[in-house]
Amino acid sequence: MFDNSMIHDINIEFYDADWDNKLDSLAALNTGTGTGTGRILADVTINGTFLDSCGVRYKGNSSQDPNSNKNPFNIDLNYVKPNQSYQYKDKIKLANCFSDPSMVREALMYELSNDYMDAPRASFVRLSINGNYTGLYTNTESIDNEFLDEHYGDSGNPFFKCDPISFEIFGDNSNLAYHADTMAYDTLYDMKSTVGLTELQALTYQLEYFPQNIGQFLDVDRVLWFLAVSSAFVHNDGYTGFAHNFYVYKMNNGKWSIILWDVNMSFGGLPWNGAGLWAQDIQSMQEQDPFLHENATNFRPLIANLLSQPTYRKMYVAHYRTILDDHVSTENYLTRAEEMSALIDADRQIEPYPEYTYQEFLDNLYDDNGSGFGLRAGIENLMEARLTYLNGLPEFQAAQAVLTNEDVSNTLPDPYTSVTFTVDAANADQVYLGYKFGEYDAFTSVEMFDDGAHNDGAAADGVYGVDVTLFHEDVEYYFYAENANAGRFLPRRAQYEFFNLPVKKGLVINELSAKNWTIADDLEGEYDDWIEIYNNSDDPINLSNYRLSDKGSNLAMWAFPNFTLQPDSYFIVWCDSQMTQSGVHANFKLKGGGEKVYLSDNLGFLIDEVDYPQQYGDITYGRLQNGDGPFNYLLPTFGTENSALASTETISEQFDFSVYPNPTTDFVNVKVGDERSHLIELLDVNGRIIHTHEFTAKESVDVSSLKVGVYFLRIDQSYTKRVVVQ
């Protein structure tokens, strides 16, 4: 859906003939920037997939105009039908490339930013309304619960869109300044969670009064990447210029993260940065100070208070230099802009409602367009001169430390043992190891030493070392070194990228089945979901000290019985919520569409986890090699050693079902590509089940008594096709 090497097709079929007037009226009721007050119904087809009863509204602030024939859209796919989605996304946000002659700024900025932070993705869309081509749009990934769950492992914490109800050009807006009145945050921020005002106030208090300790409350590294990307690519329509257009979320580790948003005016698309009264000219954007607002503690406290800390300032410059090396010095930004432009060129030529001429579309990759506040920098003209300017600054010329030969004393250590991390460092005054154990944990930073007392070899030999005691989880780690003038990371994109040290697994989740049709039955003769636990160690393990769960917020959901599992042995847990049945049954079921399963100990430490995708009948998901290999689709090996991958042909067979004739008047045939028993359901457009039964291979369903309209045939509660009754 976010593959930006192709143009995706979306068609909106509105139920109302006067849809535009209704959407304009709803948009006029907005009480804030980009907030919606209601939706109207439409059927939406995405790349050939039909989705009915979707809720549609206009979105945006300045990009939405009642006099425009090409407004941006916000589409809620599950507005009427719960859980309706397209590729696990239930929100579609279509931006109209407003005020961008090149039409590539948004997709380009998001693509480059994803090299350094968890940012939305964007792709190009060919939008039609009621079958009529409306123009090119960018489809931007929504910052919603699905995004938070994917990147932070949870979505239930304080969460804010940083846009004020009443926008003021020189006002505080959402600048993360401290306010004594908690309710000030209710008007300056759009709260997406049910609670969080006092938590956000606490963050801003720490930022204002104790910036030297802000790392305890804020994921500083994510913020430094956010600020560096925004500055490097002159994205002023965010925190820099107006202090809006971003999100903040409090992660489970207790720290706040920042998320980039609404970048359609990046690459000099907004010639104003909050530092003056008048529009910038092209030279002032080319030479926009990377330390802009560093002294504006009241106006832009996030910039001023972070860059006032010497180490954070060096980290910021190190990240900035990495961005320039990756994408600007190599001209990769221009190569990708040209490739995107070529992709959409043919459709741009027939754009029915263009804001700029076709020639301006072609030229703006290289040359400036407009003047004053209407100036849109030529992307190449901006970045070529900007690189020269930045490389001439003293802090960008300062000699960095050189980090090489990173190493660990044991490449597959046992849990609860100590490991020495070492790295060669030249031109460094201090060297640090950053490490964490869990995917969503915060990094811990510890100083490394070249004193001969930390398993680092001889003193002053340029090798720095430090010992770390491990737990069950793999270790993710990086190195940072600095001298008086500059900082340096290894790997360069840390903390977003890092090295990984696997820890030998003892007790593991080895295999699971979320669609057990005929693999194995429990003591009641039922074919239920199951999880296989394996003892990968050399010692017996008593299972009563361990827990199993499908909820990251409740790792202790189900406790194992008092049973000692011998080395190289297997233990089956039936996941059917039938706790009173004979055998070992957990109090949860597995979702066929995919979810996470967690194995933890009785102290709350995570031992193992698997984030499994869509599952298929009689195909399991497990480790290969057995015990410590990566997860993949497998041929079932219930209670025995995992041995073989499932073939792609076996998986694809389960998508092989046909529905004919379609449209129909009296009956419809359903044919599947195997001889197994399947559940068939006929549903109306509101998701109500009209008819259900089991069948094998082929079945004819009588629809002669149904009203004319659209219905859906669903197989095994997973695979659905649309049926039209005439």
N, C-alpha and C positions, 0 to 999 in steps of 0.2 A: 504493500500500500504506500510505502514511503520510498520506493525505488525511484530515484530521480534520474535514472537513465532512460526512462520511458514516460510517455504522457498517458495518464489514466483517464478513463471516461466515466463521467457521472451525469446522469439525467434525473432531474426532479420533475415529477408529475404532480402538480398541485391539485387538490380536491376543489379548491375555490377558483372560479373564473377571475375574480378581482383580487387575486393573491397579492399583487404588488401593493395595492392600496391598503390592504389589511396589514401587510408587513411594515409599511411606512407608518401606519397609525400606531402599531405596537412599538416601533422604534422611537416614536415621538414621546412615548410615556417613560422612556428610560430615566432612571434616577441617578445614574453614574456613568463612568466611562466604560462603554462596552457591555453594560449589564442588560439582560433581557427581562421583559415583563410578561412574555407569553409567546406561544408558538401556534402555527397553523399546520394542518395535516397535509402530508404529501407521500407518495410512493417514491422511493429512491432506488435507482439501479446503478451499482458500482461495478465497473468492469464486467458487466453481464450478470451480476448477482442481484436479484430482485429483493427489495426489503420494503414492506408495506407499513403504513400507518406511522410514519416518522414525523417528528415535530421539527418545524423549520422556523427560524427567525433570522433577521438581519443581525450582523454583529459589527463591531468597530465603532470608532468615534469619528474622527475626521474622514475616514475612508467610506463612511456610509452617508448617502445623500439621497433625499426623496426625489430629486430631479435626475438621478442617474439611472441608466438602464443596466448598469453592471455593479451591483452592490455585493458586499461580502456576506457569506452565509455561515450560520451555525446550525448544524443538523444533529438532532438527537435521535439516534436509531432505535432506542428502546423507550421512546416517549409513551407509546401505548402498549407495546409488547415487551414484557420484562425479559431481560437477557438477550434481546436481539442485538446482534453486532456484526461487524464485518472484520474478519481477521482479528477478533478479540478487541476491537475498538468500537465503542458505542457513541462516540462523538466525532463528527466530521467538521473541521473548521476551514472554510475556503476564503482565502484572502484575494482581493481583486487586483493585486499588483499596483495599488494606488500610488500615484506620484512617483513612479519608478519607470523612466523611459526604457531601461534595459530589461526590465521584468525578471531579472535573475537575482536581485540583491538578497531577497529573503531565503531562497533555497541555497544560495551560495554561502551566506553567513552561517546558517545552521549547519551545513555540511562541514565547514572548516571548524566551527566551534565544537563539534562532536569529537574532535581529536583530543580535546582537553577537559571536557566536563560532560556531565549528564545534561544534555540539551535536547529540545524537541527535534524531530526530523521533519523534512518538508519535501514534497514532490510536486510535479506539475499536473494540472487537471484540465481537461477539455470539458467544460460545463455546458450542458444543454438544459433548457427549461421547457417542459412540455414538448420535447422533441426538437426545439429550435436552438441552434448553437448560440451561446451567449458570450463566449470568450474564454481566454486562458486565465486560470487561477493557480495559486499555490495552495496545496493541501497541507496544513501545518498540524503536527501532532498536538493533541490537546494535553494541557497540564491538568490532569485530573487524578482520580483514585487509581486508575490503571497505571498511569505514569509513575505515581508515587510508589505503588506496590512493586513495580518492576525495578525501580532504581534505589528504593530505600527499604524495601521489604515490609512496608506498612503504610497505611494511609489514614490512620486514626488520630494523628497528633495535630497540634496547632498548625494552621495552613492559611496563608494570606496571599492574595493577589495585590501587589503593591501599586494600586491606583486609587486616588482619592475620589470621594463623591463629588467634590467641587474642586476642579483643577485650577491652580494659580501659577502663572508663568514664573514668578519670582517667589512663590510660596514654599512652605516646607514640603508640601505634597507627601510622597512616601519615602522621605530621605533617611529614615531610621534615626531621626533625632529623638531625644528623650523628652517626654511630656509628663508633667506631674499628674495631670488628669487622665485617668485610664480611658475615658470615653473619647478623648481626642483621637485615639487610635481607631475608634469605630468609624470615624468620618474620613480619616486620612488613609485607611487601608480597607480593602474589601475582604472580609473574613470569610473563608471558604469552609472552615471547620465550625463546630458548634461552640467551642471555647477557644481561648488563647490570648485574649487582650492583655491579661496581666503577665503572661509569659513573654509576649512581644515587648511589653513595657520593660520587663526585667532585662531583656537583651539590650535595648537601647540605653538603659541606665548604665550597664556595664561598659558599653561602647563609649559613652560620654565620659564617665568618671574613672574607669579602670581599664583603659585600652591595652595596658601592658599585660593584662590577664585575660583578654578577650578570647584567647584560644580555648579557654575552658567552656565557653558558651557558644562560640561560632566556629564553623568549619572554615578557618581562615584560608586554607589553601584553595578551596573552591571559589571563595570570594576573590582571591588574587588572580586566578585564571579568568574569572568573570570580568574583572576590571581590566586586565591586560588585553583580552580579546576585544572588549568594547572600545578601548583606546586605540589599539593597533588598526582596527578596521573602521575607525571614526563612526562608531554607532552612538550618536548623540541623543537619539530619541529613546533613551533608557534612563539609567541612573545619572549619567553625566549631565545632560542638559536639563531634563525636567523632573528627575527623581520619580520615575514611574516605569511601567512596562517591564516588571519582573515579578517573580514569586519568591517567597521564603517559606520554608517548612522545617519544623522542629523534628529531627530524626530520633529514633529510638535510643541512640547513644547519648542523647541529651543536648546535642549541638544543633544549631540552626544551619541550614543549607540555603543557597541562593540559586535561582533557576532563571536563565535567560528567556526573554519572551519579546515578540513583536519587533522583529529586526528588519522590516521592509524598507527602512530608511537608513540602513547601514551604508558603508562605503561612501560617506559624504552625501547621503540623501537628505539630511537635515543640516542646513548651514547655520546652526546656532548651538552653542555649548554651555549656555548659562553664565558665561563670563562677561558678557557685555550687553549693550542695548540693541545693537544692529546685527544684521546678517553677516556671516563670515564670507570672505571671498575665497577663491580657490587656494591661494597661498596660505591663508591662515588655517585652512583645514589640512593642507599638506604638512604644515608645521605645528599642528596642534600639540601642545605640551603633554607628554605622557604622564606628567605629574600635576596636570591641571586640577585645581581645587585642593591641593595638598595643604593649604593653610586655611581653608574654609570650614572650620570645625562645626559651625552652626548650619551652614548651607549644605555641605556634603560630608557629613561626619564619617561615613563609611570609608571614603577615600582618605580624608585628612587624618583620622585617628589610626588607621592601619599604616599608612605610609610614614607616620611619625615614629614608628618602631623600626629601628635600624635593620633588624633581621628580616622583618616582613617586607621592607622596602627592597632589600637585596633579592628576596624570593620573587617579588613582583617583577623586577627587572630580568631575573633569570627566565621566568616564564615568558615574558615579552620577547626576549631574544630568541627563545625556542620557536615562538610563533613566526617571527621574521625569518628564521632559518628554514623552517618547514615550508612556508607558503609564499613568502614575499620575495626573498632572495632567489628562490627557484622559479618564480613566476607561476607557481602552481595555481594560485588564485585566479590568474588570467586564463590559464589553460582550461580550468574548470568553468569559468564564466563563458568562454568561447564555446565550449562543448554544450553547455546548457542552452546558450543562445541558438546554436545550430539545431538543437533538438526541437525547439519550439518555433523555429523560423517559419515553416510552412503555415502553421496555424496562426501565427502572428500576422501573416500577410492577409489573412481573411478575417481578422478580428473585427466583429461588427460594431463595437463601441470603443474604439481606441482613444486613449487620453493623449497620446503622442503619435506623431507620424511614424510610418515604417522606417524611414531613413533615420529618424531620431532614435528609434529602437536599436538600429545597427550601430549608430555612432556613439551611443552613450557607454559602450564598453570601453571606449578609448578617450572620447572628447567630452567636454563639459556641455551641459544643456541648461539654458535659462540664466537668470540673474537674480540678485537680491535674495529674498527668502525662497524664490523659485529655482535657485541654482541647484542643479544635480550634477555632482562631480563626475567627470569621466573616470571610470574605475581605474583604468591603467594610468591616466594622468595623475590621479590622486596618489596611488600607491607607489609609483615609481619615484616621484619626488619625496614622498613620505619616508621611504626606505633610506634615501640619501640623507635626509634631515636627521632621522633617528640614529643612524650609524655614526653621525658626527657628534653626538652627545657624549660627554665624558663618561657617564655611568654605563653607556652602551659600548664603550671602548675599553672599559676596565678589564684587566686580565683576570679570568676566572680560575678557580682551582681546577686541577685535572684529576679525575677519578677513574681508576682502572682496576682490573683484576679483582672484582668482587668475588667473595668466596664464603663458604660455610664449612664448618669442620665435619659435618655429617650430612650427606645429601638425602638420607631417608631415616631420620631419627625416630626413636620411640617416644611415645607421649611421656610427659613429665621428666624429660631429660634436659640437660643444658647443651646449648649449641653456641659456638663462637662464630660471629660474623666478622669478616675482615674486608678491608678495601685499601688499595694503594691511593694515597692522596698527596699531590704536589701543589705547592703554592696555596696551602690551606692553613688557617689559624685554628679553626674548629671544624670537627667532622661529627656528624650525627647519623644514627640509624633510626629510621622511622619504621615501625612494624605494627601489625594488628593480626588478630587470630580469626575473627569472623568477618564475613563479607560486609556487614553493616556496622561493624565496630569502628570506633575512631582510632586513628593512628596514634601510637605512643612514640615520643621522640626521646632517645637517650644519647648522651654524648659518648663518642668513641675515643680511644686513647692510643697514643704511640709512645708508651712508657715501658714496654717490656713486661708489664704486670697484668695484661689483659689478653693473654694468648695471642699477642700481636707480633711475636718475634722479638728482635732486639729493639731497645729504646732508640727513638729518633731515626728509625730506618725507613720512614715514610709509609709504613703499614700500620693502619689503625684497626683496633679490635674492641669487641664488647661481647659479653656472654648474656644470653637470654634463656630463661627457663620456659619450656614449651608446655602446652596443654594438648588436648585431643586434636584441635583444628590445625589445618595447614597454616603456614605463616606467609603473609604478604608483606613485602618490605622494600625499602628504597634507601638511598644514601643522599645526604645533603652536606655540602662543605662550603665554607665561606672564609674570605679574608677581609681585610679592612675595606675593600672597595666593591666586592662582587660576591655573588652566591652561585652555586652550581648544583644541579640535581643529577642523580643517576638512578634509574633512567631519566632522560631529560624531561619526559612528560609526567613525572611523578607530581602529585600523588595519584593522578588519574591512571597512570600505568605504573607497574611495580614488578618486582621479581616474586617468584613463588617457591616456597620450600614445602614440599609435601611431608606430612608427618605420618608415620606408619599407622595404618588403621588397625584397631583391635576389633571391636564390635562394629559391624557396618550394616546398612541397608543394602542388600545384595541384588534383590529382584522384586518386582511387584507386578500385579495384574489388576487393572481397573476395569477390564472387560473379560471376565472369566466365563466363557461360554461352555467349554468342554474340557478345560485343562485338568481340573481336580475338584472334587466335591468335599464338603466338610462332613462331620459326623452325622449331620441331619440330612445328608444327601443333596445339599444346596450348593450351587455354583456361585460363590460369593467372591468379592474382592479379597485379595490377600497380599501380605508383605512378607518377604523372606529375609530373616536376620541371619548373618553369618559371623562366626568367630574366626577372625583372620589372624589371631595371635597364637602364641605357643603355649598359652596357659588357659585353664578353665576360667569361665566368667559366670558369676552369679547374676542372673538377669533381674533379680528383684531390685537392684540398684539403678535400673534404667527406666526411661519413659519414652512413649511414642505419641506423636501428635501430627495433625494436619493444620495446626494453627500456630504461627510464629509467636503470637501474643500469649499462648498458653502451652508451653512446652510439656508441662506435666499433665496433659489431658488424660493419658491412660498409662497405668503402671503395669509392668510385666509381673507375672507370677514368680514365686520362689522356685527357680529352676536353674541348675548349673549347666551351662552350655560348654561342651568340650571343644578343644581346638579342632579346626577344620570341620565344624559341624553346623547344621542349619536348624532354624526354628521358624515355624510358620505362624503368623498372626492373621486370623480372619478379620477383615475390616467390613463388618456388616451391621454394627450397632446392636447385635443380638447377644447381649452379655449373659443371658440366662441359658443359652444353648451349650451343649457339651463341647468341650475343646476350648481353645484360647481365642476369644473374640474381643476385639477392641470396640470402643464406644463411638466410632466414627466410620464413615464410608469414604471410599476414594471417588474422585470425580473423573469421569471418562474424558472430559475436556482438558484435563491437566490441572495440577496444583503442586504445592510443596508438601513434603513429608519430612518430619524432624525426629531424630533419635537423640535423646539427651540423658544425662545422668541425674541422680536424685538431688544434686546440688545446683541444678539449673544450667550446667555447662553443656553446650551443644556438642554432640559427639559426631554426628553425621547428618546429612540432609540431601534430599534429591528434589530438584525442581523438574518434574516430568511434564512432557507436552501431551498433546492429543493422543489418546490410546485407541487401540484397535482390537477387535475380537480375537481372542486366543493368541495374541502376540503380547509378550511381556516387555518390560523395560527394566534393564539391569546392567550390572557391571561386566565388562569383558575386556581384560581378563578377569576371571572370577576373584572377588574379594577386594581388589584395589584398582581395577581398570576404570575407564570412563563409562558413563551410562550410554546405552543405545537400545534400539528395538531388537529383541532377541526371540529365538525359538524357545518355547517354554521349557524350563528345567526345574520343575517344582521340587524343592527340597534336595536338589543335587547340583553339581557343578555347572555353572553357565558355560556354554560351549560354542554357540553359533549365532551369528546375526540373522535376523529375519530379512528375507529378500524384499527388495522394493516392489517386486511383482506381487508378493503375498499381501503387502500393505495396500497397494493400489487396487487390488481386487475388491476391497471393501467399499470403494467409492463407485464400483461398477453396478449401478442400477438404473434402469430406464423406466420411463413413464410414457405410455402411449395408448390411444391417440390423445393429443393435447394441442389445441383445445378439444373438448369432448362434450357430448350431450347426455349420454346415458350410462357409460361405464368407462373405467380407465384400467389398463393393465399395468402391473408392476412386476418387473423382472430383475432379479439379482444374479450376480455372477458366481454363486456357490450353492451348495446343497444344505447349508445350515438353516436352523429355525430362526426367524427374524420377527421382531415386533413391528407391526405397521400401524400408523396412526394417521387419521385424516383430521385436519384442523381448519378452522375458519380464520379469517384475517385478524381476529382478536385473540387468537391463540387457544380458543376453546376446542377440546377434542370432541369430534362428532362421532368418530367410529374408531375402534381399535380391536385388533386380534393378531394372532401369530400365523405365519405362513412360511412355506419353504419354496424357494426357487422362483415360482411365478404365482401371481394372484390377480384376480379381477375384482375391482371394487365398484359397487353400484353407486352412481351419483345422480341417478335420474330424478330423485326426489328433492335434490338440492336446488336452491335459488341460483339464478345466473350470477356469476361473480368469480372471485379469485379464492382458491383454497390451497392447502399445502399438504403434501404427503411426506411423512417423516418415518424413516427407518431406524429402529434401535435407538430412538431418542437422540440421534446424532446427525443424520444425513437427510436433508430436506430438498424437495423440488416443488416448484409452483405448478398448480393445475388450474386451468381456466375452464369453467363450466359455462357453456353457451345456452 
